[in-house]
């Protein structure tokens, strides 16, 4: 998780004379909303926070980052992935030193635990790669498809795609991969089968054909 990042982004705060009243704009991803609510309230009780209030905006990390990049004012930003922050670094809205502190710009690590049946009878050793891999560039073993839905599932993102013929498949991405691709429903992408399908196609069938036969289903079958 990326902590609030000084120095200010595109200034959004308002300061008035006399009462030393200041309002700062906080733009962040939604998961730590309760933590930020508690932090901003506690900060207001300190000497440094006296007279300071926050106007907060919470949402999906990528959407929040793009909003600031497109002009939404902010004094403090907090996003969940590195690409969401570096987008603003490239446009000189966030200092390039944002990740040079001892924590390298992250305030916490996430731990994922997999629970299996006793003896691990299915020999599970990692995540299901799902049906396909997604690329924005066409290749010799790719099939054109359209993104029908993007679902954010905590530390991963599932992308559902559909071919013109109606066949459907899923791709599993990390949050960083999803942030780099910036996929939304309606985008055209190129998908390829998992490595296992490419390495061992059925006799007489191209890898993509075998993948389409064995891994995809039609809307009626779903």
C-alpha positions, 0 to 999 in steps of 0.5 A, a space after each residue: 500500500 502506498 502511503 500519502 505522498 508529499 510534496 503536494 500534487 496539483 494544489 487543491 487546498 484553500 487557505 484563508 487569513 486570520 483564522 489560519 483555516 486550511 482545507 487539503 484535498 485527499 485523493 486515494 483508493 477506497 480500501 483504507 478509507 476508514 484508516 484515513 478517516 481516523 488519521 485525518 481526525 487524529 491529525 486535526 487534534 494535533 498542533 500541526 493539524 489545528 485548523 486543517 480539514 480534508 476534502 476526501 475522494 475515494 475510489 478505485 486506485 487506477 481511476 483516482 490516479 487518472 482523475 488527478 492526472 486529468 486535472 482533479 486537484 489534490 494535495 495528498 494522494 495514496 494509491 495501491 499500485 506503483 504504476 498509479 503513482 508513477 503515472 503522476 511522477 511522469 507528468 511531474 505531479 508527484 516527486 520522483 523521490 516518493 519511494 526513496 524512504 526506508 519503506 520504499 513508498 509502501 506502508 504495509 505488505 500483504 500476505 496471502 495464505 492458501 488453505 488446501 485439504 489435508 495432504 494437499 491431494 490436488 497438489 496445489 502449488 500456486 494460483 490458477 492462471 485462468 484461461 488466457 493471457 492478454 496482450 494489447 499487441 497481436 501475435 501469431 498465436 493470439 485471438 482477437 477478443 473484447 473485454 466484457 468485464 473487469 473485476 477487482 478482487 483485492 490483490 488480483 484482477 479478473 478480466 472477462 473477454 468475449 470473441 466475436 463468435 460469442 466464446 468467453 474466457 477469463 484472464 487473471 492479472 495482478 493489480 500492477 498488470 491491470 494498472 499498466 493495461 488500463 483495461 475497461 469494458 469494450 476494449 479490444 485485446 488479443 488473447 493467447 492460451 496458457 503455456 500448457 496448451 501452446 506446448 502440447 496441442 492436440 495432433 493436427 490442431 493449432 494451439 489456438 484451435 485446441 485452446 478454443 475447443 478445450 477452454 472456452 464455452 459458448 454463452 449457451 453453455 454458461 
